[in-house]
């Protein structure tokens, strides 16, 4: 389980780095698709590609080498075997960080489990909040571009928002009903775009994935990028109802200024300045010739690195487990120690033997 967790996290780092390198050549939808593929590939590939046992098996000395290796003569001084097998000797040294983790292992486990439980509780709280919002708000059905939606009018203004809870809901307010028709349509198309993108389900799945990748910093960067791209796509949908981009940017500023935004589904950290700058910069123009080659290249990179990466992770975990076992037998007090599994002896080499 730990091997799968670490392998999937490392693959997300590789995929995230590759995304940063190629995103300038991709459209907004392709960027979102690539991020989804990176996350899915990081989770699925370690399960689909089994490690080579030869690659995963640790080498006798190097895998457990927490310090300088001892030469054959020095090893022979610290073994009670009549015919020592030098290939079995494990040379290790005290490691402050690993020792600290081993000493506080129950506390670390408890903290991680508590954080995971907190994420699940947060998801339940948000689901309960939007369910209560639906029940407590006045409702009105509208049709936008041939699709039916339910407008919610909360008791207090929350700003525009959208989420899916069995039905497609758009959070609205009487003040927005006073906007000109084109501006109302722009706001509705923006929120409808979030619903078409499936941001509610995406939000819930990413929150669940946070329980698994709780300590993976790249996950939070990928999630933020997904939310930002979602807003960009929604802005593009809203632009179709207005004559130009500056008009939409001014509408966006009027709606967001001084309002408390609803924290549901597609929302999150909205970087307003980036959105405004992007709107005023004009439409992006990208070539089409290399898009699919870039997409396939990123996924191929993940696939090609899965086997050696998983093997390396498993070998390292075996090394750490052996170190943990040795730590339980005799915590190293000095810089280096030698363990012989044949006679189950742990010796601390003298200074002259190194």
C-alpha angles and dihedrals in degrees: 000000000000090000091054092046094052094042092051091048093050091048089053088054091052093046092046092052091048090050091054090052097050105030095094089069096048133083121240093260092047091051091054090046091050092049090051089049092049092052094044093045091050090055100039106036096064088055095045097044112058118206121254106251091217091054093042095051109096120238113247099250110008097056091058098035106129090158142004116327119245121235121241095262093052092048092053090059091063105049133081095202116120090218106024119207101214093194089068096058115113116204116197140158137209111280113198098203095045091045091052091051092048092050093050098034096127091048092050092049091049092050093050093047090049091051091049090049089050091055091052091048089051090054091050091048092052092047089050091048096054091043090054090045091056093050096045099044130085110246137213128177118228136175120225119184091340097311127108122234136171118234115214121207107196122201090250125035113263101170125244119320141145138209140163120236104159086309134042111263130186118196107226141167137211089246091062090052086066093061119105114271095254093051092047089051091049092054092046093049089050092054093041088055090059089053093048090050090056093236094159093059090040091053092051094046092049090050090053090046088054088068088061099039095035093137097035107108093193090062091064091050091050091048092050091049091051091053092047092051089048090057092047091053091047090051090053089053092049091050091066091072096053132063099240145001098256090057090054091046091054091049090051092052093049093051097045100040111108095349128128104233120218112250100220138125107316099023125089128119106359112194098208096181092056091049093050093047091049092050093050093045092067132234119327120243118206133173118247102208100083103032100098092039089057093047093050091044093057093047091045090053091054092047094048094050097045097084100047091039093051091047092050092049093050092048091050092048091052089051092051091047090052090049089050090052091049090047089056091050097047122346106224110248096181133049100271139020137178126220124198111196092192094066095017093235130147117201133178109222118232118246091255094055096063 
